[in-house]
Amino acid sequence: MKKIYLLIVALSLIALVLSIIILIQKTTESKEINDFCSAIGSNSKCSTVQQSKYGKIFGIDNPWFGIIGFSVLGVLAGMNYFRKNNIRKILIIAGSIFAGLLALWFLYLQTFVLKAYCIFCVIVDILSLVILFTTIYMIFKEHNKKLKK
């Protein structure tokens, strides 16, 4: 079970770094980041996605939610790696579900509404879904362990 928490820490750290890159791109309109994003493909338009009306929730830039959320998720998983706690586990599960659902929403918006992609955003969304599936795997693994006892 410890390896699962370590995996969540690693995935959260990668998503955190990418969320910071997205925030830098969004707030500074960094030409370097935007050029990199656009070079990936014709539909890869970071600034189009970031500057859309969906780029904020309650007036707060979306990357801030990623920065805070992945930081908290990573810390909770790290703490559970060293000393398991059921309250932290529940918070990790809840955070993973929230992040996964939000990721699906953002992927839907990019694909069907904006018809443009931010490669960094897509990677963060995929990482969120991997964290969710890792958490689901953890739940089933613990459940099966209890059934065998």
Phi and psi in radians as a Rosetta constraint file:
Dihedral C 1 N 2 CA 2 C 2 CIRCULARHARMONIC -1.070 0.35
Dihedral N 2 CA 2 C 2 N 3 CIRCULARHARMONIC -0.625 0.35
Dihedral C 2 N 3 CA 3 C 3 CIRCULARHARMONIC -1.111 0.35
Dihedral N 3 CA 3 C 3 N 4 CIRCULARHARMONIC -0.584 0.35
Dihedral C 3 N 4 CA 4 C 4 CIRCULARHARMONIC -1.138 0.35
Dihedral N 4 CA 4 C 4 N 5 CIRCULARHARMONIC -0.767 0.35
Dihedral C 4 N 5 CA 5 C 5 CIRCULARHARMONIC -1.112 0.35
Dihedral N 5 CA 5 C 5 N 6 CIRCULARHARMONIC -0.671 0.35
Dihedral C 5 N 6 CA 6 C 6 CIRCULARHARMONIC -1.129 0.35
Dihedral N 6 CA 6 C 6 N 7 CIRCULARHARMONIC -0.681 0.35
Dihedral C 6 N 7 CA 7 C 7 CIRCULARHARMONIC -1.112 0.35
Dihedral N 7 CA 7 C 7 N 8 CIRCULARHARMONIC -0.733 0.35
Dihedral C 7 N 8 CA 8 C 8 CIRCULARHARMONIC -1.101 0.35
Dihedral N 8 CA 8 C 8 N 9 CIRCULARHARMONIC -0.692 0.35
Dihedral C 8 N 9 CA 9 C 9 CIRCULARHARMONIC -1.060 0.35
Dihedral N 9 CA 9 C 9 N 10 CIRCULARHARMONIC -0.839 0.35
Dihedral C 9 N 10 CA 10 C 10 CIRCULARHARMONIC -1.093 0.35
Dihedral N 10 CA 10 C 10 N 11 CIRCULARHARMONIC -0.811 0.35
Dihedral C 10 N 11 CA 11 C 11 CIRCULARHARMONIC -1.117 0.35
Dihedral N 11 CA 11 C 11 N 12 CIRCULARHARMONIC -0.695 0.35
Dihedral C 11 N 12 CA 12 C 12 CIRCULARHARMONIC -1.132 0.35
Dihedral N 12 CA 12 C 12 N 13 CIRCULARHARMONIC -0.673 0.35
Dihedral C 12 N 13 CA 13 C 13 CIRCULARHARMONIC -1.133 0.35
Dihedral N 13 CA 13 C 13 N 14 CIRCULARHARMONIC -0.765 0.35
Dihedral C 13 N 14 CA 14 C 14 CIRCULARHARMONIC -1.100 0.35
Dihedral N 14 CA 14 C 14 N 15 CIRCULARHARMONIC -0.790 0.35
Dihedral C 14 N 15 CA 15 C 15 CIRCULARHARMONIC -1.123 0.35
Dihedral N 15 CA 15 C 15 N 16 CIRCULARHARMONIC -0.619 0.35
Dihedral C 15 N 16 CA 16 C 16 CIRCULARHARMONIC -1.102 0.35
Dihedral N 16 CA 16 C 16 N 17 CIRCULARHARMONIC -0.842 0.35
Dihedral C 16 N 17 CA 17 C 17 CIRCULARHARMONIC -1.050 0.35
Dihedral N 17 CA 17 C 17 N 18 CIRCULARHARMONIC -0.772 0.35
Dihedral C 17 N 18 CA 18 C 18 CIRCULARHARMONIC -1.152 0.35
Dihedral N 18 CA 18 C 18 N 19 CIRCULARHARMONIC -0.624 0.35
Dihedral C 18 N 19 CA 19 C 19 CIRCULARHARMONIC -1.114 0.35
Dihedral N 19 CA 19 C 19 N 20 CIRCULARHARMONIC -0.659 0.35
Dihedral C 19 N 20 CA 20 C 20 CIRCULARHARMONIC -1.146 0.35
Dihedral N 20 CA 20 C 20 N 21 CIRCULARHARMONIC -0.747 0.35
Dihedral C 20 N 21 CA 21 C 21 CIRCULARHARMONIC -1.057 0.35
Dihedral N 21 CA 21 C 21 N 22 CIRCULARHARMONIC -0.743 0.35
Dihedral C 21 N 22 CA 22 C 22 CIRCULARHARMONIC -1.090 0.35
Dihedral N 22 CA 22 C 22 N 23 CIRCULARHARMONIC -0.742 0.35
Dihedral C 22 N 23 CA 23 C 23 CIRCULARHARMONIC -1.107 0.35
Dihedral N 23 CA 23 C 23 N 24 CIRCULARHARMONIC -0.744 0.35
Dihedral C 23 N 24 CA 24 C 24 CIRCULARHARMONIC -1.064 0.35
Dihedral N 24 CA 24 C 24 N 25 CIRCULARHARMONIC -0.802 0.35
Dihedral C 24 N 25 CA 25 C 25 CIRCULARHARMONIC -1.081 0.35
Dihedral N 25 CA 25 C 25 N 26 CIRCULARHARMONIC -0.719 0.35
Dihedral C 25 N 26 CA 26 C 26 CIRCULARHARMONIC -1.232 0.35
Dihedral N 26 CA 26 C 26 N 27 CIRCULARHARMONIC -0.745 0.35
Dihedral C 26 N 27 CA 27 C 27 CIRCULARHARMONIC -1.458 0.35
Dihedral N 27 CA 27 C 27 N 28 CIRCULARHARMONIC -0.502 0.35
Dihedral C 27 N 28 CA 28 C 28 CIRCULARHARMONIC -1.843 0.35
Dihedral N 28 CA 28 C 28 N 29 CIRCULARHARMONIC -0.177 0.35
Dihedral C 28 N 29 CA 29 C 29 CIRCULARHARMONIC 0.878 0.35
Dihedral N 29 CA 29 C 29 N 30 CIRCULARHARMONIC 0.828 0.35
Dihedral C 29 N 30 CA 30 C 30 CIRCULARHARMONIC -0.925 0.35
Dihedral N 30 CA 30 C 30 N 31 CIRCULARHARMONIC 2.108 0.35
Dihedral C 30 N 31 CA 31 C 31 CIRCULARHARMONIC -1.127 0.35
Dihedral N 31 CA 31 C 31 N 32 CIRCULARHARMONIC -0.676 0.35
Dihedral C 31 N 32 CA 32 C 32 CIRCULARHARMONIC -1.092 0.35
Dihedral N 32 CA 32 C 32 N 33 CIRCULARHARMONIC -0.829 0.35
Dihedral C 32 N 33 CA 33 C 33 CIRCULARHARMONIC -1.160 0.35
Dihedral N 33 CA 33 C 33 N 34 CIRCULARHARMONIC -0.745 0.35
Dihedral C 33 N 34 CA 34 C 34 CIRCULARHARMONIC -1.141 0.35
Dihedral N 34 CA 34 C 34 N 35 CIRCULARHARMONIC -0.699 0.35
Dihedral C 34 N 35 CA 35 C 35 CIRCULARHARMONIC -1.099 0.35
Dihedral N 35 CA 35 C 35 N 36 CIRCULARHARMONIC -0.739 0.35
Dihedral C 35 N 36 CA 36 C 36 CIRCULARHARMONIC -1.071 0.35
Dihedral N 36 CA 36 C 36 N 37 CIRCULARHARMONIC -0.796 0.35
Dihedral C 36 N 37 CA 37 C 37 CIRCULARHARMONIC -1.081 0.35
Dihedral N 37 CA 37 C 37 N 38 CIRCULARHARMONIC -0.783 0.35
Dihedral C 37 N 38 CA 38 C 38 CIRCULARHARMONIC -1.241 0.35
Dihedral N 38 CA 38 C 38 N 39 CIRCULARHARMONIC -0.469 0.35
Dihedral C 38 N 39 CA 39 C 39 CIRCULARHARMONIC -1.214 0.35
Dihedral N 39 CA 39 C 39 N 40 CIRCULARHARMONIC -0.336 0.35
Dihedral C 39 N 40 CA 40 C 40 CIRCULARHARMONIC -1.236 0.35
Dihedral N 40 CA 40 C 40 N 41 CIRCULARHARMONIC -0.643 0.35
Dihedral C 40 N 41 CA 41 C 41 CIRCULARHARMONIC -3.061 0.35
Dihedral N 41 CA 41 C 41 N 42 CIRCULARHARMONIC 2.891 0.35
Dihedral C 41 N 42 CA 42 C 42 CIRCULARHARMONIC -1.203 0.35
Dihedral N 42 CA 42 C 42 N 43 CIRCULARHARMONIC -0.452 0.35
Dihedral C 42 N 43 CA 43 C 43 CIRCULARHARMONIC -1.587 0.35
Dihedral N 43 CA 43 C 43 N 44 CIRCULARHARMONIC -0.033 0.35
Dihedral C 43 N 44 CA 44 C 44 CIRCULARHARMONIC -1.529 0.35
Dihedral N 44 CA 44 C 44 N 45 CIRCULARHARMONIC 1.767 0.35
Dihedral C 44 N 45 CA 45 C 45 CIRCULARHARMONIC -2.343 0.35
Dihedral N 45 CA 45 C 45 N 46 CIRCULARHARMONIC 1.517 0.35
Dihedral C 45 N 46 CA 46 C 46 CIRCULARHARMONIC -1.007 0.35
Dihedral N 46 CA 46 C 46 N 47 CIRCULARHARMONIC -0.826 0.35
Dihedral C 46 N 47 CA 47 C 47 CIRCULARHARMONIC -1.144 0.35
Dihedral N 47 CA 47 C 47 N 48 CIRCULARHARMONIC -0.609 0.35
Dihedral C 47 N 48 CA 48 C 48 CIRCULARHARMONIC -1.056 0.35
Dihedral N 48 CA 48 C 48 N 49 CIRCULARHARMONIC -0.780 0.35
Dihedral C 48 N 49 CA 49 C 49 CIRCULARHARMONIC -1.216 0.35
Dihedral N 49 CA 49 C 49 N 50 CIRCULARHARMONIC -0.841 0.35
Dihedral C 49 N 50 CA 50 C 50 CIRCULARHARMONIC -1.180 0.35
Dihedral N 50 CA 50 C 50 N 51 CIRCULARHARMONIC -0.588 0.35
Dihedral C 50 N 51 CA 51 C 51 CIRCULARHARMONIC -1.588 0.35
Dihedral N 51 CA 51 C 51 N 52 CIRCULARHARMONIC 0.033 0.35
Dihedral C 51 N 52 CA 52 C 52 CIRCULARHARMONIC -1.240 0.35
Dihedral N 52 CA 52 C 52 N 53 CIRCULARHARMONIC 2.958 0.35
Dihedral C 52 N 53 CA 53 C 53 CIRCULARHARMONIC -1.162 0.35
Dihedral N 53 CA 53 C 53 N 54 CIRCULARHARMONIC -0.223 0.35
Dihedral C 53 N 54 CA 54 C 54 CIRCULARHARMONIC -1.601 0.35
Dihedral N 54 CA 54 C 54 N 55 CIRCULARHARMONIC 0.065 0.35
Dihedral C 54 N 55 CA 55 C 55 CIRCULARHARMONIC -1.376 0.35
Dihedral N 55 CA 55 C 55 N 56 CIRCULARHARMONIC -0.073 0.35
Dihedral C 55 N 56 CA 56 C 56 CIRCULARHARMONIC -2.379 0.35
Dihedral N 56 CA 56 C 56 N 57 CIRCULARHARMONIC 2.618 0.35
Dihedral C 56 N 57 CA 57 C 57 CIRCULARHARMONIC -2.200 0.35
Dihedral N 57 CA 57 C 57 N 58 CIRCULARHARMONIC 2.152 0.35
Dihedral C 57 N 58 CA 58 C 58 CIRCULARHARMONIC 0.959 0.35
Dihedral N 58 CA 58 C 58 N 59 CIRCULARHARMONIC 0.621 0.35
Dihedral C 58 N 59 CA 59 C 59 CIRCULARHARMONIC 1.366 0.35
Dihedral N 59 CA 59 C 59 N 60 CIRCULARHARMONIC 0.068 0.35
Dihedral C 59 N 60 CA 60 C 60 CIRCULARHARMONIC -1.879 0.35
Dihedral N 60 CA 60 C 60 N 61 CIRCULARHARMONIC 2.277 0.35
Dihedral C 60 N 61 CA 61 C 61 CIRCULARHARMONIC -0.992 0.35
Dihedral N 61 CA 61 C 61 N 62 CIRCULARHARMONIC 2.321 0.35
Dihedral C 61 N 62 CA 62 C 62 CIRCULARHARMONIC -0.925 0.35
Dihedral N 62 CA 62 C 62 N 63 CIRCULARHARMONIC -0.662 0.35
Dihedral C 62 N 63 CA 63 C 63 CIRCULARHARMONIC -1.018 0.35
Dihedral N 63 CA 63 C 63 N 64 CIRCULARHARMONIC -0.482 0.35
Dihedral C 63 N 64 CA 64 C 64 CIRCULARHARMONIC -1.091 0.35
Dihedral N 64 CA 64 C 64 N 65 CIRCULARHARMONIC -0.642 0.35
Dihedral C 64 N 65 CA 65 C 65 CIRCULARHARMONIC -1.137 0.35
Dihedral N 65 CA 65 C 65 N 66 CIRCULARHARMONIC -0.668 0.35
Dihedral C 65 N 66 CA 66 C 66 CIRCULARHARMONIC -1.159 0.35
Dihedral N 66 CA 66 C 66 N 67 CIRCULARHARMONIC -0.769 0.35
Dihedral C 66 N 67 CA 67 C 67 CIRCULARHARMONIC -1.059 0.35
Dihedral N 67 CA 67 C 67 N 68 CIRCULARHARMONIC -0.847 0.35
Dihedral C 67 N 68 CA 68 C 68 CIRCULARHARMONIC -1.206 0.35
Dihedral N 68 CA 68 C 68 N 69 CIRCULARHARMONIC -0.836 0.35
Dihedral C 68 N 69 CA 69 C 69 CIRCULARHARMONIC -1.081 0.35
Dihedral N 69 CA 69 C 69 N 70 CIRCULARHARMONIC -0.836 0.35
Dihedral C 69 N 70 CA 70 C 70 CIRCULARHARMONIC -1.228 0.35
Dihedral N 70 CA 70 C 70 N 71 CIRCULARHARMONIC -0.537 0.35
Dihedral C 70 N 71 CA 71 C 71 CIRCULARHARMONIC -1.113 0.35
Dihedral N 71 CA 71 C 71 N 72 CIRCULARHARMONIC -0.853 0.35
Dihedral C 71 N 72 CA 72 C 72 CIRCULARHARMONIC -1.110 0.35
Dihedral N 72 CA 72 C 72 N 73 CIRCULARHARMONIC -0.801 0.35
Dihedral C 72 N 73 CA 73 C 73 CIRCULARHARMONIC -1.058 0.35
Dihedral N 73 CA 73 C 73 N 74 CIRCULARHARMONIC -0.764 0.35
Dihedral C 73 N 74 CA 74 C 74 CIRCULARHARMONIC -1.118 0.35
Dihedral N 74 CA 74 C 74 N 75 CIRCULARHARMONIC -0.745 0.35
Dihedral C 74 N 75 CA 75 C 75 CIRCULARHARMONIC -1.144 0.35
Dihedral N 75 CA 75 C 75 N 76 CIRCULARHARMONIC -0.786 0.35
Dihedral C 75 N 76 CA 76 C 76 CIRCULARHARMONIC -1.064 0.35
Dihedral N 76 CA 76 C 76 N 77 CIRCULARHARMONIC -0.777 0.35
Dihedral C 76 N 77 CA 77 C 77 CIRCULARHARMONIC -1.148 0.35
Dihedral N 77 CA 77 C 77 N 78 CIRCULARHARMONIC -0.683 0.35
Dihedral C 77 N 78 CA 78 C 78 CIRCULARHARMONIC -1.096 0.35
Dihedral N 78 CA 78 C 78 N 79 CIRCULARHARMONIC -0.730 0.35
Dihedral C 78 N 79 CA 79 C 79 CIRCULARHARMONIC -1.131 0.35
Dihedral N 79 CA 79 C 79 N 80 CIRCULARHARMONIC -0.702 0.35
Dihedral C 79 N 80 CA 80 C 80 CIRCULARHARMONIC -1.240 0.35
Dihedral N 80 CA 80 C 80 N 81 CIRCULARHARMONIC -0.394 0.35
Dihedral C 80 N 81 CA 81 C 81 CIRCULARHARMONIC -1.098 0.35
Dihedral N 81 CA 81 C 81 N 82 CIRCULARHARMONIC -0.719 0.35
Dihedral C 81 N 82 CA 82 C 82 CIRCULARHARMONIC -1.494 0.35
Dihedral N 82 CA 82 C 82 N 83 CIRCULARHARMONIC -0.634 0.35
Dihedral C 82 N 83 CA 83 C 83 CIRCULARHARMONIC -2.638 0.35
Dihedral N 83 CA 83 C 83 N 84 CIRCULARHARMONIC 1.924 0.35
Dihedral C 83 N 84 CA 84 C 84 CIRCULARHARMONIC -1.161 0.35
Dihedral N 84 CA 84 C 84 N 85 CIRCULARHARMONIC 2.396 0.35
Dihedral C 84 N 85 CA 85 C 85 CIRCULARHARMONIC -2.504 0.35
Dihedral N 85 CA 85 C 85 N 86 CIRCULARHARMONIC 2.241 0.35
Dihedral C 85 N 86 CA 86 C 86 CIRCULARHARMONIC -1.156 0.35
Dihedral N 86 CA 86 C 86 N 87 CIRCULARHARMONIC -0.601 0.35
Dihedral C 86 N 87 CA 87 C 87 CIRCULARHARMONIC -1.145 0.35
Dihedral N 87 CA 87 C 87 N 88 CIRCULARHARMONIC -0.766 0.35
Dihedral C 87 N 88 CA 88 C 88 CIRCULARHARMONIC -1.092 0.35
Dihedral N 88 CA 88 C 88 N 89 CIRCULARHARMONIC -0.698 0.35
Dihedral C 88 N 89 CA 89 C 89 CIRCULARHARMONIC -1.063 0.35
Dihedral N 89 CA 89 C 89 N 90 CIRCULARHARMONIC -0.757 0.35
Dihedral C 89 N 90 CA 90 C 90 CIRCULARHARMONIC -1.100 0.35
Dihedral N 90 CA 90 C 90 N 91 CIRCULARHARMONIC -0.712 0.35
Dihedral C 90 N 91 CA 91 C 91 CIRCULARHARMONIC -1.147 0.35
Dihedral N 91 CA 91 C 91 N 92 CIRCULARHARMONIC -0.660 0.35
Dihedral C 91 N 92 CA 92 C 92 CIRCULARHARMONIC -1.110 0.35
Dihedral N 92 CA 92 C 92 N 93 CIRCULARHARMONIC -0.781 0.35
Dihedral C 92 N 93 CA 93 C 93 CIRCULARHARMONIC -1.081 0.35
Dihedral N 93 CA 93 C 93 N 94 CIRCULARHARMONIC -0.834 0.35
Dihedral C 93 N 94 CA 94 C 94 CIRCULARHARMONIC -1.090 0.35
Dihedral N 94 CA 94 C 94 N 95 CIRCULARHARMONIC -0.773 0.35
Dihedral C 94 N 95 CA 95 C 95 CIRCULARHARMONIC -1.103 0.35
Dihedral N 95 CA 95 C 95 N 96 CIRCULARHARMONIC -0.678 0.35
Dihedral C 95 N 96 CA 96 C 96 CIRCULARHARMONIC -1.153 0.35
Dihedral N 96 CA 96 C 96 N 97 CIRCULARHARMONIC -0.727 0.35
Dihedral C 96 N 97 CA 97 C 97 CIRCULARHARMONIC -1.116 0.35
Dihedral N 97 CA 97 C 97 N 98 CIRCULARHARMONIC -0.804 0.35
Dihedral C 97 N 98 CA 98 C 98 CIRCULARHARMONIC -1.058 0.35
Dihedral N 98 CA 98 C 98 N 99 CIRCULARHARMONIC -0.827 0.35
Dihedral C 98 N 99 CA 99 C 99 CIRCULARHARMONIC -1.098 0.35
Dihedral N 99 CA 99 C 99 N 100 CIRCULARHARMONIC -0.716 0.35
Dihedral C 99 N 100 CA 100 C 100 CIRCULARHARMONIC -1.131 0.35
Dihedral N 100 CA 100 C 100 N 101 CIRCULARHARMONIC -0.758 0.35
Dihedral C 100 N 101 CA 101 C 101 CIRCULARHARMONIC -1.153 0.35
Dihedral N 101 CA 101 C 101 N 102 CIRCULARHARMONIC -0.720 0.35
Dihedral C 101 N 102 CA 102 C 102 CIRCULARHARMONIC -1.111 0.35
Dihedral N 102 CA 102 C 102 N 103 CIRCULARHARMONIC -0.686 0.35
Dihedral C 102 N 103 CA 103 C 103 CIRCULARHARMONIC -1.076 0.35
Dihedral N 103 CA 103 C 103 N 104 CIRCULARHARMONIC -0.767 0.35
Dihedral C 103 N 104 CA 104 C 104 CIRCULARHARMONIC -1.067 0.35
Dihedral N 104 CA 104 C 104 N 105 CIRCULARHARMONIC -0.707 0.35
Dihedral C 104 N 105 CA 105 C 105 CIRCULARHARMONIC -1.092 0.35
Dihedral N 105 CA 105 C 105 N 106 CIRCULARHARMONIC -0.823 0.35
Dihedral C 105 N 106 CA 106 C 106 CIRCULARHARMONIC -1.137 0.35
Dihedral N 106 CA 106 C 106 N 107 CIRCULARHARMONIC -0.672 0.35
Dihedral C 106 N 107 CA 107 C 107 CIRCULARHARMONIC -1.130 0.35
Dihedral N 107 CA 107 C 107 N 108 CIRCULARHARMONIC -0.694 0.35
Dihedral C 107 N 108 CA 108 C 108 CIRCULARHARMONIC -1.051 0.35
Dihedral N 108 CA 108 C 108 N 109 CIRCULARHARMONIC -0.838 0.35
Dihedral C 108 N 109 CA 109 C 109 CIRCULARHARMONIC -1.045 0.35
Dihedral N 109 CA 109 C 109 N 110 CIRCULARHARMONIC -0.799 0.35
Dihedral C 109 N 110 CA 110 C 110 CIRCULARHARMONIC -1.130 0.35
Dihedral N 110 CA 110 C 110 N 111 CIRCULARHARMONIC -0.696 0.35
Dihedral C 110 N 111 CA 111 C 111 CIRCULARHARMONIC -1.348 0.35
Dihedral N 111 CA 111 C 111 N 112 CIRCULARHARMONIC -0.838 0.35
Dihedral C 111 N 112 CA 112 C 112 CIRCULARHARMONIC -1.825 0.35
Dihedral N 112 CA 112 C 112 N 113 CIRCULARHARMONIC -0.435 0.35
Dihedral C 112 N 113 CA 113 C 113 CIRCULARHARMONIC -1.738 0.35
Dihedral N 113 CA 113 C 113 N 114 CIRCULARHARMONIC -0.992 0.35
Dihedral C 113 N 114 CA 114 C 114 CIRCULARHARMONIC -1.411 0.35
Dihedral N 114 CA 114 C 114 N 115 CIRCULARHARMONIC -0.484 0.35
Dihedral C 114 N 115 CA 115 C 115 CIRCULARHARMONIC 0.917 0.35
Dihedral N 115 CA 115 C 115 N 116 CIRCULARHARMONIC 0.663 0.35
Dihedral C 115 N 116 CA 116 C 116 CIRCULARHARMONIC -2.587 0.35
Dihedral N 116 CA 116 C 116 N 117 CIRCULARHARMONIC 2.646 0.35
Dihedral C 116 N 117 CA 117 C 117 CIRCULARHARMONIC -2.181 0.35
Dihedral N 117 CA 117 C 117 N 118 CIRCULARHARMONIC 2.521 0.35
Dihedral C 117 N 118 CA 118 C 118 CIRCULARHARMONIC -1.894 0.35
Dihedral N 118 CA 118 C 118 N 119 CIRCULARHARMONIC 1.948 0.35
Dihedral C 118 N 119 CA 119 C 119 CIRCULARHARMONIC -1.009 0.35
Dihedral N 119 CA 119 C 119 N 120 CIRCULARHARMONIC -0.676 0.35
Dihedral C 119 N 120 CA 120 C 120 CIRCULARHARMONIC -1.143 0.35
Dihedral N 120 CA 120 C 120 N 121 CIRCULARHARMONIC -0.696 0.35
Dihedral C 120 N 121 CA 121 C 121 CIRCULARHARMONIC -1.130 0.35
Dihedral N 121 CA 121 C 121 N 122 CIRCULARHARMONIC -0.740 0.35
Dihedral C 121 N 122 CA 122 C 122 CIRCULARHARMONIC -1.094 0.35
Dihedral N 122 CA 122 C 122 N 123 CIRCULARHARMONIC -0.732 0.35
Dihedral C 122 N 123 CA 123 C 123 CIRCULARHARMONIC -1.117 0.35
Dihedral N 123 CA 123 C 123 N 124 CIRCULARHARMONIC -0.742 0.35
Dihedral C 123 N 124 CA 124 C 124 CIRCULARHARMONIC -1.079 0.35
Dihedral N 124 CA 124 C 124 N 125 CIRCULARHARMONIC -0.725 0.35
Dihedral C 124 N 125 CA 125 C 125 CIRCULARHARMONIC -1.103 0.35
Dihedral N 125 CA 125 C 125 N 126 CIRCULARHARMONIC -0.746 0.35
Dihedral C 125 N 126 CA 126 C 126 CIRCULARHARMONIC -1.122 0.35
Dihedral N 126 CA 126 C 126 N 127 CIRCULARHARMONIC -0.728 0.35
Dihedral C 126 N 127 CA 127 C 127 CIRCULARHARMONIC -1.068 0.35
Dihedral N 127 CA 127 C 127 N 128 CIRCULARHARMONIC -0.691 0.35
Dihedral C 127 N 128 CA 128 C 128 CIRCULARHARMONIC -1.062 0.35
Dihedral N 128 CA 128 C 128 N 129 CIRCULARHARMONIC -0.733 0.35
Dihedral C 128 N 129 CA 129 C 129 CIRCULARHARMONIC -1.203 0.35
Dihedral N 129 CA 129 C 129 N 130 CIRCULARHARMONIC -0.647 0.35
Dihedral C 129 N 130 CA 130 C 130 CIRCULARHARMONIC -1.132 0.35
Dihedral N 130 CA 130 C 130 N 131 CIRCULARHARMONIC -0.706 0.35
Dihedral C 130 N 131 CA 131 C 131 CIRCULARHARMONIC -1.070 0.35
Dihedral N 131 CA 131 C 131 N 132 CIRCULARHARMONIC -0.765 0.35
Dihedral C 131 N 132 CA 132 C 132 CIRCULARHARMONIC -1.047 0.35
Dihedral N 132 CA 132 C 132 N 133 CIRCULARHARMONIC -0.842 0.35
Dihedral C 132 N 133 CA 133 C 133 CIRCULARHARMONIC -1.163 0.35
Dihedral N 133 CA 133 C 133 N 134 CIRCULARHARMONIC -0.580 0.35
Dihedral C 133 N 134 CA 134 C 134 CIRCULARHARMONIC -1.125 0.35
Dihedral N 134 CA 134 C 134 N 135 CIRCULARHARMONIC -0.723 0.35
Dihedral C 134 N 135 CA 135 C 135 CIRCULARHARMONIC -1.158 0.35
Dihedral N 135 CA 135 C 135 N 136 CIRCULARHARMONIC -0.721 0.35
Dihedral C 135 N 136 CA 136 C 136 CIRCULARHARMONIC -1.083 0.35
Dihedral N 136 CA 136 C 136 N 137 CIRCULARHARMONIC -0.742 0.35
Dihedral C 136 N 137 CA 137 C 137 CIRCULARHARMONIC -1.034 0.35
Dihedral N 137 CA 137 C 137 N 138 CIRCULARHARMONIC -0.748 0.35
Dihedral C 137 N 138 CA 138 C 138 CIRCULARHARMONIC -1.057 0.35
Dihedral N 138 CA 138 C 138 N 139 CIRCULARHARMONIC -0.759 0.35
Dihedral C 138 N 139 CA 139 C 139 CIRCULARHARMONIC -1.077 0.35
Dihedral N 139 CA 139 C 139 N 140 CIRCULARHARMONIC -0.844 0.35
Dihedral C 139 N 140 CA 140 C 140 CIRCULARHARMONIC -1.122 0.35
Dihedral N 140 CA 140 C 140 N 141 CIRCULARHARMONIC -0.670 0.35
Dihedral C 140 N 141 CA 141 C 141 CIRCULARHARMONIC -1.125 0.35
Dihedral N 141 CA 141 C 141 N 142 CIRCULARHARMONIC -0.763 0.35
Dihedral C 141 N 142 CA 142 C 142 CIRCULARHARMONIC -1.152 0.35
Dihedral N 142 CA 142 C 142 N 143 CIRCULARHARMONIC -0.687 0.35
Dihedral C 142 N 143 CA 143 C 143 CIRCULARHARMONIC -1.104 0.35
Dihedral N 143 CA 143 C 143 N 144 CIRCULARHARMONIC -0.792 0.35
Dihedral C 143 N 144 CA 144 C 144 CIRCULARHARMONIC -1.121 0.35
Dihedral N 144 CA 144 C 144 N 145 CIRCULARHARMONIC -0.609 0.35
Dihedral C 144 N 145 CA 145 C 145 CIRCULARHARMONIC -1.124 0.35
Dihedral N 145 CA 145 C 145 N 146 CIRCULARHARMONIC -0.696 0.35
Dihedral C 145 N 146 CA 146 C 146 CIRCULARHARMONIC -1.202 0.35
Dihedral N 146 CA 146 C 146 N 147 CIRCULARHARMONIC -0.637 0.35
Dihedral C 146 N 147 CA 147 C 147 CIRCULARHARMONIC -1.158 0.35
Dihedral N 147 CA 147 C 147 N 148 CIRCULARHARMONIC -0.560 0.35
Dihedral C 147 N 148 CA 148 C 148 CIRCULARHARMONIC -1.304 0.35
Dihedral N 148 CA 148 C 148 N 149 CIRCULARHARMONIC -0.312 0.35
